[in-house]
Every structure is written in structure tokens, then in C-alpha cells.
Amino acid sequence: MWTRIKRLFTIKTKFEAFVIIYGLAMGAVERGMHYLQQYPGWQGWMLFCCCPIAVFMVGGVLIDSVERRREEWGQPE
């Protein structure tokens, strides 16, 4: 039972990883826009720039983990 539930939340393909990265990026830009409203000037822009950078780092880890899992399990692309 728990393995079936676990499989629902497992990222299996690159497409799923890209969809998750897109959602994270949309949230990061929205948060950055709030930072620009709260902190006008260069401070807001610095905080705005930090939000997508975090998404870039997480996106790289997600894509690498999907590729690594394919290599370990021997699944075709």
C-alpha cells in the first residue's frame, strides 16, 4: 500500500521534472515580484534575482537525479 502511494510522488521522467521546475520558477518569480514591491530599489532587485537562482540549482539536481536513476535501473530514454 505504501509503495503505491510513494510511487505517486516519485519523479520518473524528465517531462515530470520540467513540469515541477516550471512550477517552482513561477512561484519564484511571484515571490520576487513581492520583494520588488516591499523593497524598492536595488535591494528588491537583489532579492528578486536570488529567487530564480535557487530554482536553477534545484532544477539541475532534479534533472541529474532523473538521469542517474535511468542509468542505475537501465531504463531506455
C-alpha positions in Angstrom: 0.0 0.0 0.0 2.7 2.5 1.0 4.7 1.7 -2.1 1.8 2.7 -4.3 1.4 6.0 -2.5 5.2 6.5 -2.7 5.1 5.9 -6.5 2.7 8.8 -6.9 5.2 11.3 -5.5 8.3 9.9 -7.4 9.6 11.9 -10.3 10.2 9.3 -13.0 10.7 11.2 -16.3 12.4 14.3 -17.5 9.0 15.7 -18.5 7.8 15.5 -14.9 11.0 17.1 -13.7 10.5 20.0 -16.2 6.9 20.5 -15.1 8.0 20.7 -11.5 10.8 23.1 -12.4 8.3 25.3 -14.3 6.0 25.4 -11.2 8.9 26.3 -9.0 10.0 29.1 -11.4 6.6 30.6 -11.5 6.4 30.7 -7.7 9.9 32.2 -7.5 9.1 35.0 -9.9 5.9 35.7 -8.0 7.9 35.9 -4.8 10.4 38.1 -6.5 7.7 40.5 -7.6 6.6 40.8 -3.9 10.1 41.5 -3.0 10.2 44.3 -5.5 7.1 45.8 -4.0 8.3 45.5 -0.4 11.9 46.7 -1.0 12.0 49.2 -3.8 15.4 49.9 -5.3 18.5 47.7 -5.7 17.7 45.7 -2.6 14.5 44.4 -4.1 16.2 43.6 -7.4 18.9 41.6 -5.5 16.3 39.6 -3.7 14.4 39.1 -6.9 17.5 37.7 -8.6 18.1 35.3 -5.8 14.7 33.6 -6.2 15.3 32.2 -9.7 18.9 31.2 -8.9 17.5 28.8 -6.3 15.2 27.3 -8.9 18.2 26.8 -11.3 20.1 24.9 -8.6 17.1 22.7 -7.7 16.3 22.1 -11.4 19.8 20.9 -12.1 19.6 18.5 -9.2 16.2 17.2 -10.4 17.3 16.6 -13.9 20.6 14.9 -12.8 18.7 12.6 -10.4 16.3 11.5 -13.1 19.2 10.8 -15.5 21.1 8.9 -12.7 18.1 6.8 -11.9 17.7 5.8 -15.6 21.4 4.8 -15.7 21.1 2.8 -12.5 18.0 0.9 -13.5 18.9 0.6 -17.1 15.8 2.1 -18.5 15.8 3.3 -22.1 15.3 7.0 -22.8 
